[in-house]
Amino acid sequence: MKIDPYLHAALVLKGAEKEITAEGITAVLKAAGVHADDAKAKVLAEAVKGVDFAELLKAAAMPVAAAPAAAPAHEKKEEKKEDPGKKEEAAAEGLASLFG
C-alpha cells in the first residue's frame, strides 16, 4: 500500500494548527524532498475544506481501541495472534478513502 504524501502533508499542517492550502501542502512536500504537483495539492486543499480531522481520527481509532475491551478473555488471546499492521492498514485505508 502506497502512503499518499499529500494527505500526510495536510495532516502535518492540521497538526501544526495551520490552514490547509495548496501552497502549504506543496511547501511541506518540498521540505520533505518530494516533488510537489500543484494541481494535486490544490485538489486536496479544496477537498478537505470544512473537514473535522479530529472527529475523523477519533472515529477511525475508536473501533480499534474499543474492540479489545469488549472482547471476552479467550478472544483476546486470539486477537494477539493477528497482525497488528492489518488493523492499522484498514484504518488508514478508511481515512484515505475519504479523500478519493
Backbone atoms as SQL, in Angstrom:
CREATE TABLE atoms (id INTEGER PRIMARY KEY, chain TEXT, resi INTEGER, resn TEXT, atom TEXT, x REAL, y REAL, z REAL);
INSERT INTO atoms VALUES
  (1, 'A', 1, 'MET', 'N', 0.835, -1.168, 0.000),
  (2, 'A', 1, 'MET', 'CA', 0.000, 0.000, 0.000),
  (3, 'A', 1, 'MET', 'C', 0.883, 1.236, 0.000),
  (4, 'A', 2, 'LYS', 'N', 0.652, 2.101, -0.949),
  (5, 'A', 2, 'LYS', 'CA', 1.425, 3.332, -1.019),
  (6, 'A', 2, 'LYS', 'C', 0.755, 4.389, -0.142),
  (7, 'A', 3, 'ILE', 'N', 1.551, 5.072, 0.635),
  (8, 'A', 3, 'ILE', 'CA', 1.046, 6.125, 1.508),
  (9, 'A', 3, 'ILE', 'C', 1.131, 7.440, 0.761),
  (10, 'A', 4, 'ASP', 'N', 0.022, 8.159, 0.726),
  (11, 'A', 4, 'ASP', 'CA', -0.063, 9.410, -0.018),
  (12, 'A', 4, 'ASP', 'C', 0.628, 10.541, 0.729),
  (13, 'A', 5, 'PRO', 'N', 1.716, 11.079, 0.187),
  (14, 'A', 5, 'PRO', 'CA', 2.414, 12.168, 0.876),
  (15, 'A', 5, 'PRO', 'C', 1.590, 13.450, 0.938),
  (16, 'A', 6, 'TYR', 'N', 0.675, 13.641, 0.007),
  (17, 'A', 6, 'TYR', 'CA', -0.163, 14.841, 0.024),
  (18, 'A', 6, 'TYR', 'C', -1.084, 14.835, 1.243),
  (19, 'A', 7, 'LEU', 'N', -1.663, 13.680, 1.540),
  (20, 'A', 7, 'LEU', 'CA', -2.528, 13.553, 2.699),
  (21, 'A', 7, 'LEU', 'C', -1.735, 13.780, 3.979),
  (22, 'A', 8, 'HIS', 'N', -0.538, 13.240, 4.036),
  (23, 'A', 8, 'HIS', 'CA', 0.297, 13.444, 5.213),
  (24, 'A', 8, 'HIS', 'C', 0.692, 14.906, 5.368),
  (25, 'A', 9, 'ALA', 'N', 0.941, 15.570, 4.269),
  (26, 'A', 9, 'ALA', 'CA', 1.262, 16.998, 4.333),
  (27, 'A', 9, 'ALA', 'C', 0.085, 17.765, 4.909),
  (28, 'A', 10, 'ALA', 'N', -1.123, 17.403, 4.507),
  (29, 'A', 10, 'ALA', 'CA', -2.321, 18.053, 5.048),
  (30, 'A', 10, 'ALA', 'C', -2.441, 17.790, 6.544),
  (31, 'A', 11, 'LEU', 'N', -2.144, 16.567, 6.979),
  (32, 'A', 11, 'LEU', 'CA', -2.202, 16.245, 8.406),
  (33, 'A', 11, 'LEU', 'C', -1.133, 17.000, 9.186),
  (34, 'A', 12, 'VAL', 'N', 0.040, 17.176, 8.607),
  (35, 'A', 12, 'VAL', 'CA', 1.089, 17.955, 9.272),
  (36, 'A', 12, 'VAL', 'C', 0.619, 19.392, 9.465),
  (37, 'A', 13, 'LEU', 'N', 0.052, 19.958, 8.430),
  (38, 'A', 13, 'LEU', 'CA', -0.451, 21.325, 8.537),
  (39, 'A', 13, 'LEU', 'C', -1.540, 21.415, 9.601),
  (40, 'A', 14, 'LYS', 'N', -2.450, 20.468, 9.619),
  (41, 'A', 14, 'LYS', 'CA', -3.535, 20.467, 10.606),
  (42, 'A', 14, 'LYS', 'C', -2.967, 20.317, 12.009),
  (43, 'A', 15, 'GLY', 'N', -1.996, 19.434, 12.169),
  (44, 'A', 15, 'GLY', 'CA', -1.368, 19.224, 13.473),
  (45, 'A', 15, 'GLY', 'C', -0.621, 20.451, 13.962),
  (46, 'A', 16, 'ALA', 'N', -0.104, 21.234, 13.025),
  (47, 'A', 16, 'ALA', 'CA', 0.600, 22.475, 13.369),
  (48, 'A', 16, 'ALA', 'C', -0.368, 23.640, 13.519),
  (49, 'A', 17, 'GLU', 'N', -1.671, 23.339, 13.415),
  (50, 'A', 17, 'GLU', 'CA', -2.722, 24.343, 13.519),
  (51, 'A', 17, 'GLU', 'C', -2.573, 25.443, 12.466),
  (52, 'A', 18, 'LYS', 'N', -2.175, 25.017, 11.268),
  (53, 'A', 18, 'LYS', 'CA', -2.068, 25.916, 10.122),
  (54, 'A', 18, 'LYS', 'C', -3.215, 25.627, 9.166),
  (55, 'A', 19, 'GLU', 'N', -3.575, 26.613, 8.380),
  (56, 'A', 19, 'GLU', 'CA', -4.611, 26.417, 7.373),
  (57, 'A', 19, 'GLU', 'C', -4.082, 25.483, 6.281),
  (58, 'A', 20, 'ILE', 'N', -4.932, 24.581, 5.842),
  (59, 'A', 20, 'ILE', 'CA', -4.531, 23.645, 4.786),
  (60, 'A', 20, 'ILE', 'C', -4.809, 24.308, 3.452),
  (61, 'A', 21, 'THR', 'N', -3.741, 24.740, 2.798),
  (62, 'A', 21, 'THR', 'CA', -3.833, 25.372, 1.494),
  (63, 'A', 21, 'THR', 'C', -2.937, 24.627, 0.520),
  (64, 'A', 22, 'ALA', 'N', -3.139, 24.855, -0.756),
  (65, 'A', 22, 'ALA', 'CA', -2.289, 24.231, -1.776),
  (66, 'A', 22, 'ALA', 'C', -0.842, 24.649, -1.573),
  (67, 'A', 23, 'GLU', 'N', -0.638, 25.912, -1.250),
  (68, 'A', 23, 'GLU', 'CA', 0.726, 26.412, -1.038),
  (69, 'A', 23, 'GLU', 'C', 1.367, 25.746, 0.176),
  (70, 'A', 24, 'GLY', 'N', 0.581, 25.576, 1.241),
  (71, 'A', 24, 'GLY', 'CA', 1.094, 24.922, 2.438),
  (72, 'A', 24, 'GLY', 'C', 1.458, 23.474, 2.180),
  (73, 'A', 25, 'ILE', 'N', 0.598, 22.779, 1.445),
  (74, 'A', 25, 'ILE', 'CA', 0.860, 21.371, 1.124),
  (75, 'A', 25, 'ILE', 'C', 2.135, 21.248, 0.296),
  (76, 'A', 26, 'THR', 'N', 2.276, 22.077, -0.737),
  (77, 'A', 26, 'THR', 'CA', 3.485, 22.000, -1.570),
  (78, 'A', 26, 'THR', 'C', 4.730, 22.372, -0.768),
  (79, 'A', 27, 'ALA', 'N', 4.610, 23.315, 0.160),
  (80, 'A', 27, 'ALA', 'CA', 5.767, 23.692, 0.982),
  (81, 'A', 27, 'ALA', 'C', 6.208, 22.528, 1.869),
  (82, 'A', 28, 'VAL', 'N', 5.248, 21.819, 2.465),
  (83, 'A', 28, 'VAL', 'CA', 5.579, 20.669, 3.314),
  (84, 'A', 28, 'VAL', 'C', 6.232, 19.577, 2.468),
  (85, 'A', 29, 'LEU', 'N', 5.669, 19.313, 1.293),
  (86, 'A', 29, 'LEU', 'CA', 6.233, 18.279, 0.424),
  (87, 'A', 29, 'LEU', 'C', 7.641, 18.637, -0.027),
  (88, 'A', 30, 'LYS', 'N', 7.843, 19.884, -0.415),
  (89, 'A', 30, 'LYS', 'CA', 9.177, 20.315, -0.851),
  (90, 'A', 30, 'LYS', 'C', 10.175, 20.228, 0.299),
  (91, 'A', 31, 'ALA', 'N', 9.741, 20.564, 1.511),
  (92, 'A', 31, 'ALA', 'CA', 10.623, 20.460, 2.673),
  (93, 'A', 31, 'ALA', 'C', 11.013, 19.005, 2.947),
  (94, 'A', 32, 'ALA', 'N', 10.137, 18.089, 2.569),
  (95, 'A', 32, 'ALA', 'CA', 10.409, 16.662, 2.749),
  (96, 'A', 32, 'ALA', 'C', 11.200, 16.077, 1.578),
  (97, 'A', 33, 'GLY', 'N', 11.467, 16.905, 0.587),
  (98, 'A', 33, 'GLY', 'CA', 12.229, 16.431, -0.564),
  (99, 'A', 33, 'GLY', 'C', 11.398, 15.733, -1.610),
  (100, 'A', 34, 'VAL', 'N', 10.100, 15.985, -1.616),
  (101, 'A', 34, 'VAL', 'CA', 9.193, 15.362, -2.574),
  (102, 'A', 34, 'VAL', 'C', 8.825, 16.380, -3.643),
  (103, 'A', 35, 'HIS', 'N', 8.834, 15.941, -4.897),
  (104, 'A', 35, 'HIS', 'CA', 8.380, 16.826, -5.976),
  (105, 'A', 35, 'HIS', 'C', 6.875, 16.997, -5.825),
  (106, 'A', 36, 'ALA', 'N', 6.438, 18.243, -5.702),
  (107, 'A', 36, 'ALA', 'CA', 5.025, 18.524, -5.464),
  (108, 'A', 36, 'ALA', 'C', 4.318, 18.910, -6.754),
  (109, 'A', 37, 'ASP', 'N', 3.174, 18.299, -6.980),
  (110, 'A', 37, 'ASP', 'CA', 2.308, 18.625, -8.115),
  (111, 'A', 37, 'ASP', 'C', 1.287, 19.636, -7.617),
  (112, 'A', 38, 'ASP', 'N', 1.362, 20.857, -8.131),
  (113, 'A', 38, 'ASP', 'CA', 0.483, 21.932, -7.673),
  (114, 'A', 38, 'ASP', 'C', -0.999, 21.586, -7.852),
  (115, 'A', 39, 'ALA', 'N', -1.325, 20.903, -8.933),
  (116, 'A', 39, 'ALA', 'CA', -2.730, 20.553, -9.188),
  (117, 'A', 39, 'ALA', 'C', -3.248, 19.595, -8.130),
  (118, 'A', 40, 'LYS', 'N', -2.457, 18.583, -7.764),
  (119, 'A', 40, 'LYS', 'CA', -2.876, 17.635, -6.730),
  (120, 'A', 40, 'LYS', 'C', -3.035, 18.341, -5.385),
  (121, 'A', 41, 'ALA', 'N', -2.111, 19.237, -5.102),
  (122, 'A', 41, 'ALA', 'CA', -2.176, 19.973, -3.837),
  (123, 'A', 41, 'ALA', 'C', -3.434, 20.836, -3.784),
  (124, 'A', 42, 'LYS', 'N', -3.771, 21.445, -4.897),
  (125, 'A', 42, 'LYS', 'CA', -4.960, 22.304, -4.941),
  (126, 'A', 42, 'LYS', 'C', -6.230, 21.472, -4.763),
  (127, 'A', 43, 'VAL', 'N', -6.301, 20.324, -5.423),
  (128, 'A', 43, 'VAL', 'CA', -7.475, 19.451, -5.308),
  (129, 'A', 43, 'VAL', 'C', -7.643, 18.980, -3.863),
  (130, 'A', 44, 'LEU', 'N', -6.560, 18.571, -3.230),
  (131, 'A', 44, 'LEU', 'CA', -6.648, 18.102, -1.849),
  (132, 'A', 44, 'LEU', 'C', -7.051, 19.233, -0.906),
  (133, 'A', 45, 'ALA', 'N', -6.476, 20.406, -1.086),
  (134, 'A', 45, 'ALA', 'CA', -6.811, 21.546, -0.234),
  (135, 'A', 45, 'ALA', 'C', -8.299, 21.869, -0.338),
  (136, 'A', 46, 'GLU', 'N', -8.840, 21.797, -1.529),
  (137, 'A', 46, 'GLU', 'CA', -10.277, 22.056, -1.705),
  (138, 'A', 46, 'GLU', 'C', -11.120, 20.932, -1.106),
  (139, 'A', 47, 'ALA', 'N', -10.638, 19.696, -1.224),
  (140, 'A', 47, 'ALA', 'CA', -11.401, 18.540, -0.749),
  (141, 'A', 47, 'ALA', 'C', -11.519, 18.507, 0.766),
  (142, 'A', 48, 'VAL', 'N', -10.533, 19.033, 1.473),
  (143, 'A', 48, 'VAL', 'CA', -10.550, 18.934, 2.935),
  (144, 'A', 48, 'VAL', 'C', -11.107, 20.186, 3.619),
  (145, 'A', 49, 'LYS', 'N', -11.546, 21.147, 2.836),
  (146, 'A', 49, 'LYS', 'CA', -12.146, 22.333, 3.453),
  (147, 'A', 49, 'LYS', 'C', -13.374, 21.916, 4.250),
  (148, 'A', 50, 'GLY', 'N', -13.414, 22.337, 5.493),
  (149, 'A', 50, 'GLY', 'CA', -14.547, 22.025, 6.352),
  (150, 'A', 50, 'GLY', 'C', -14.521, 20.637, 6.968),
  (151, 'A', 51, 'VAL', 'N', -13.490, 19.861, 6.703),
  (152, 'A', 51, 'VAL', 'CA', -13.392, 18.515, 7.264),
  (153, 'A', 51, 'VAL', 'C', -12.893, 18.621, 8.702),
  (154, 'A', 52, 'ASP', 'N', -13.565, 17.937, 9.613),
  (155, 'A', 52, 'ASP', 'CA', -13.163, 17.909, 11.012),
  (156, 'A', 52, 'ASP', 'C', -12.226, 16.717, 11.221),
  (157, 'A', 53, 'PHE', 'N', -10.922, 16.974, 11.143),
  (158, 'A', 53, 'PHE', 'CA', -9.932, 15.911, 11.243),
  (159, 'A', 53, 'PHE', 'C', -9.973, 15.226, 12.604),
  (160, 'A', 54, 'ALA', 'N', -10.215, 15.979, 13.655),
  (161, 'A', 54, 'ALA', 'CA', -10.261, 15.387, 14.993),
  (162, 'A', 54, 'ALA', 'C', -11.355, 14.324, 15.072),
  (163, 'A', 55, 'GLU', 'N', -12.521, 14.617, 14.525),
  (164, 'A', 55, 'GLU', 'CA', -13.615, 13.646, 14.526),
  (165, 'A', 55, 'GLU', 'C', -13.289, 12.439, 13.649),
  (166, 'A', 56, 'LEU', 'N', -12.685, 12.677, 12.493),
  (167, 'A', 56, 'LEU', 'CA', -12.325, 11.566, 11.605),
  (168, 'A', 56, 'LEU', 'C', -11.325, 10.635, 12.264),
  (169, 'A', 57, 'LEU', 'N', -10.310, 11.206, 12.872),
  (170, 'A', 57, 'LEU', 'CA', -9.282, 10.381, 13.502),
  (171, 'A', 57, 'LEU', 'C', -9.831, 9.660, 14.725),
  (172, 'A', 58, 'LYS', 'N', -10.709, 10.330, 15.468),
  (173, 'A', 58, 'LYS', 'CA', -11.322, 9.696, 16.630),
  (174, 'A', 58, 'LYS', 'C', -12.196, 8.524, 16.174),
  (175, 'A', 59, 'ALA', 'N', -12.966, 8.732, 15.123),
  (176, 'A', 59, 'ALA', 'CA', -13.841, 7.680, 14.609),
  (177, 'A', 59, 'ALA', 'C', -13.034, 6.519, 14.043),
  (178, 'A', 60, 'ALA', 'N', -11.923, 6.821, 13.400),
  (179, 'A', 60, 'ALA', 'CA', -11.087, 5.767, 12.828),
  (180, 'A', 60, 'ALA', 'C', -10.399, 4.958, 13.921),
  (181, 'A', 61, 'ALA', 'N', -10.030, 5.597, 15.018),
  (182, 'A', 61, 'ALA', 'CA', -9.322, 4.916, 16.097),
  (183, 'A', 61, 'ALA', 'C', -10.260, 4.213, 17.062),
  (184, 'A', 62, 'MET', 'N', -11.484, 4.680, 17.182),
  (185, 'A', 62, 'MET', 'CA', -12.400, 4.145, 18.181),
  (186, 'A', 62, 'MET', 'C', -12.676, 2.648, 18.009),
  (187, 'A', 63, 'PRO', 'N', -13.020, 2.151, 16.829),
  (188, 'A', 63, 'PRO', 'CA', -13.290, 0.713, 16.714),
  (189, 'A', 63, 'PRO', 'C', -12.081, -0.144, 17.057),
  (190, 'A', 64, 'VAL', 'N', -10.896, 0.316, 16.717),
  (191, 'A', 64, 'VAL', 'CA', -9.680, -0.437, 17.012),
  (192, 'A', 64, 'VAL', 'C', -9.426, -0.429, 18.509),
  (193, 'A', 65, 'ALA', 'N', -9.625, 0.709, 19.163),
  (194, 'A', 65, 'ALA', 'CA', -9.378, 0.805, 20.596),
  (195, 'A', 65, 'ALA', 'C', -10.471, 0.098, 21.397),
  (196, 'A', 66, 'ALA', 'N', -11.696, 0.122, 20.941),
  (197, 'A', 66, 'ALA', 'CA', -12.809, -0.462, 21.681),
  (198, 'A', 66, 'ALA', 'C', -12.878, -1.972, 21.547),
  (199, 'A', 67, 'ALA', 'N', -12.385, -2.526, 20.483),
  (200, 'A', 67, 'ALA', 'CA', -12.503, -3.963, 20.242),
  (201, 'A', 67, 'ALA', 'C', -11.866, -4.810, 21.342),
  (202, 'A', 68, 'PRO', 'N', -10.634, -4.555, 21.780),
  (203, 'A', 68, 'PRO', 'CA', -10.062, -5.409, 22.833),
  (204, 'A', 68, 'PRO', 'C', -10.818, -5.311, 24.151),
  (205, 'A', 69, 'ALA', 'N', -11.345, -4.158, 24.501),
  (206, 'A', 69, 'ALA', 'CA', -12.059, -4.001, 25.758),
  (207, 'A', 69, 'ALA', 'C', -13.380, -4.771, 25.751),
  (208, 'A', 70, 'ALA', 'N', -14.006, -4.904, 24.607),
  (209, 'A', 70, 'ALA', 'CA', -15.297, -5.563, 24.503),
  (210, 'A', 70, 'ALA', 'C', -15.179, -7.071, 24.326),
  (211, 'A', 71, 'ALA', 'N', -14.019, -7.567, 23.954),
  (212, 'A', 71, 'ALA', 'CA', -13.851, -8.989, 23.662),
  (213, 'A', 71, 'ALA', 'C', -13.688, -9.796, 24.950),
  (214, 'A', 72, 'PRO', 'N', -14.291, -10.990, 25.000),
  (215, 'A', 72, 'PRO', 'CA', -14.070, -11.891, 26.145),
  (216, 'A', 72, 'PRO', 'C', -12.601, -12.305, 26.222),
  (217, 'A', 73, 'ALA', 'N', -12.179, -12.805, 27.356),
  (218, 'A', 73, 'ALA', 'CA', -10.768, -13.131, 27.596),
  (219, 'A', 73, 'ALA', 'C', -10.209, -14.128, 26.579),
  (220, 'A', 74, 'HIS', 'N', -10.986, -15.168, 26.224),
  (221, 'A', 74, 'HIS', 'CA', -10.465, -16.163, 25.290),
  (222, 'A', 74, 'HIS', 'C', -10.283, -15.580, 23.887),
  (223, 'A', 75, 'GLU', 'N', -11.075, -14.598, 23.516),
  (224, 'A', 75, 'GLU', 'CA', -10.921, -13.962, 22.203),
  (225, 'A', 75, 'GLU', 'C', -9.744, -13.007, 22.184),
  (226, 'A', 76, 'LYS', 'N', -9.397, -12.451, 23.319),
  (227, 'A', 76, 'LYS', 'CA', -8.248, -11.547, 23.387),
  (228, 'A', 76, 'LYS', 'C', -6.962, -12.275, 23.015),
  (229, 'A', 77, 'LYS', 'N', -6.829, -13.528, 23.448),
  (230, 'A', 77, 'LYS', 'CA', -5.633, -14.296, 23.123),
  (231, 'A', 77, 'LYS', 'C', -5.523, -14.502, 21.622),
  (232, 'A', 78, 'GLU', 'N', -6.640, -14.804, 20.969),
  (233, 'A', 78, 'GLU', 'CA', -6.635, -14.988, 19.521),
  (234, 'A', 78, 'GLU', 'C', -6.321, -13.675, 18.814),
  (235, 'A', 79, 'GLU', 'N', -6.802, -12.583, 19.365),
  (236, 'A', 79, 'GLU', 'CA', -6.578, -11.288, 18.733),
  (237, 'A', 79, 'GLU', 'C', -5.095, -10.920, 18.750),
  (238, 'A', 80, 'LYS', 'N', -4.388, -11.327, 19.783),
  (239, 'A', 80, 'LYS', 'CA', -2.960, -11.028, 19.866),
  (240, 'A', 80, 'LYS', 'C', -2.187, -11.734, 18.744),
  (241, 'A', 81, 'LYS', 'N', -2.710, -12.838, 18.257),
  (242, 'A', 81, 'LYS', 'CA', -2.045, -13.576, 17.189),
  (243, 'A', 81, 'LYS', 'C', -2.193, -12.880, 15.844),
  (244, 'A', 82, 'GLU', 'N', -3.214, -12.009, 15.714),
  (245, 'A', 82, 'GLU', 'CA', -3.424, -11.273, 14.463),
  (246, 'A', 82, 'GLU', 'C', -2.300, -10.289, 14.238),
  (247, 'A', 83, 'ASP', 'N', -2.070, -9.995, 13.001),
  (248, 'A', 83, 'ASP', 'CA', -1.070, -8.997, 12.645),
  (249, 'A', 83, 'ASP', 'C', -1.604, -7.605, 12.979),
  (250, 'A', 84, 'PRO', 'N', -0.981, -6.877, 13.916),
  (251, 'A', 84, 'PRO', 'CA', -1.483, -5.546, 14.267),
  (252, 'A', 84, 'PRO', 'C', -1.396, -4.566, 13.105),
  (253, 'A', 85, 'GLY', 'N', -0.531, -4.819, 12.156),
  (254, 'A', 85, 'GLY', 'CA', -0.409, -3.966, 10.975),
  (255, 'A', 85, 'GLY', 'C', -1.665, -3.989, 10.122),
  (256, 'A', 86, 'LYS', 'N', -2.414, -5.110, 10.170),
  (257, 'A', 86, 'LYS', 'CA', -3.647, -5.206, 9.385),
  (258, 'A', 86, 'LYS', 'C', -4.681, -4.215, 9.867),
  (259, 'A', 87, 'LYS', 'N', -4.805, -4.045, 11.188),
  (260, 'A', 87, 'LYS', 'CA', -5.769, -3.094, 11.726),
  (261, 'A', 87, 'LYS', 'C', -5.376, -1.672, 11.357),
  (262, 'A', 88, 'GLU', 'N', -4.092, -1.360, 11.471),
  (263, 'A', 88, 'GLU', 'CA', -3.621, -0.024, 11.114),
  (264, 'A', 88, 'GLU', 'C', -3.829, 0.232, 9.626),
  (265, 'A', 89, 'GLU', 'N', -3.571, -0.789, 8.816),
  (266, 'A', 89, 'GLU', 'CA', -3.741, -0.642, 7.374),
  (267, 'A', 89, 'GLU', 'C', -5.218, -0.400, 7.032),
  (268, 'A', 90, 'ALA', 'N', -6.113, -1.118, 7.695),
  (269, 'A', 90, 'ALA', 'CA', -7.542, -0.946, 7.440),
  (270, 'A', 90, 'ALA', 'C', -7.995, 0.454, 7.850),
  (271, 'A', 91, 'ALA', 'N', -7.509, 0.922, 8.989),
  (272, 'A', 91, 'ALA', 'CA', -7.875, 2.274, 9.436),
  (273, 'A', 91, 'ALA', 'C', -7.331, 3.320, 8.475),
  (274, 'A', 92, 'ALA', 'N', -6.096, 3.123, 7.997),
  (275, 'A', 92, 'ALA', 'CA', -5.506, 4.078, 7.060),
  (276, 'A', 92, 'ALA', 'C', -6.258, 4.068, 5.741),
  (277, 'A', 93, 'GLU', 'N', -6.689, 2.901, 5.290),
  (278, 'A', 93, 'GLU', 'CA', -7.453, 2.833, 4.050),
  (279, 'A', 93, 'GLU', 'C', -8.776, 3.554, 4.195),
  (280, 'A', 94, 'GLY', 'N', -9.417, 3.413, 5.337),
  (281, 'A', 94, 'GLY', 'CA', -10.684, 4.093, 5.566),
  (282, 'A', 94, 'GLY', 'C', -10.512, 5.597, 5.543),
  (283, 'A', 95, 'LEU', 'N', -9.437, 6.095, 6.155),
  (284, 'A', 95, 'LEU', 'CA', -9.178, 7.540, 6.155),
  (285, 'A', 95, 'LEU', 'C', -8.803, 8.017, 4.769),
  (286, 'A', 96, 'ALA', 'N', -7.982, 7.249, 4.064),
  (287, 'A', 96, 'ALA', 'CA', -7.566, 7.648, 2.719),
  (288, 'A', 96, 'ALA', 'C', -8.740, 7.676, 1.760),
  (289, 'A', 97, 'SER', 'N', -9.718, 6.788, 1.957),
  (290, 'A', 97, 'SER', 'CA', -10.864, 6.757, 1.038),
  (291, 'A', 97, 'SER', 'C', -11.710, 8.016, 1.138),
  (292, 'A', 98, 'LEU', 'N', -11.613, 8.713, 2.242),
  (293, 'A', 98, 'LEU', 'CA', -12.371, 9.954, 2.399),
  (294, 'A', 98, 'LEU', 'C', -11.890, 11.047, 1.450),
  (295, 'A', 99, 'PHE', 'N', -10.657, 10.922, 1.007),
  (296, 'A', 99, 'PHE', 'CA', -10.054, 11.953, 0.168),
  (297, 'A', 99, 'PHE', 'C', -9.900, 11.517, -1.278),
  (298, 'A', 100, 'GLY', 'N', -10.531, 10.431, -1.646),
  (299, 'A', 100, 'GLY', 'CA', -10.538, 9.989, -3.031),
  (300, 'A', 100, 'GLY', 'C', -9.252, 9.407, -3.392);
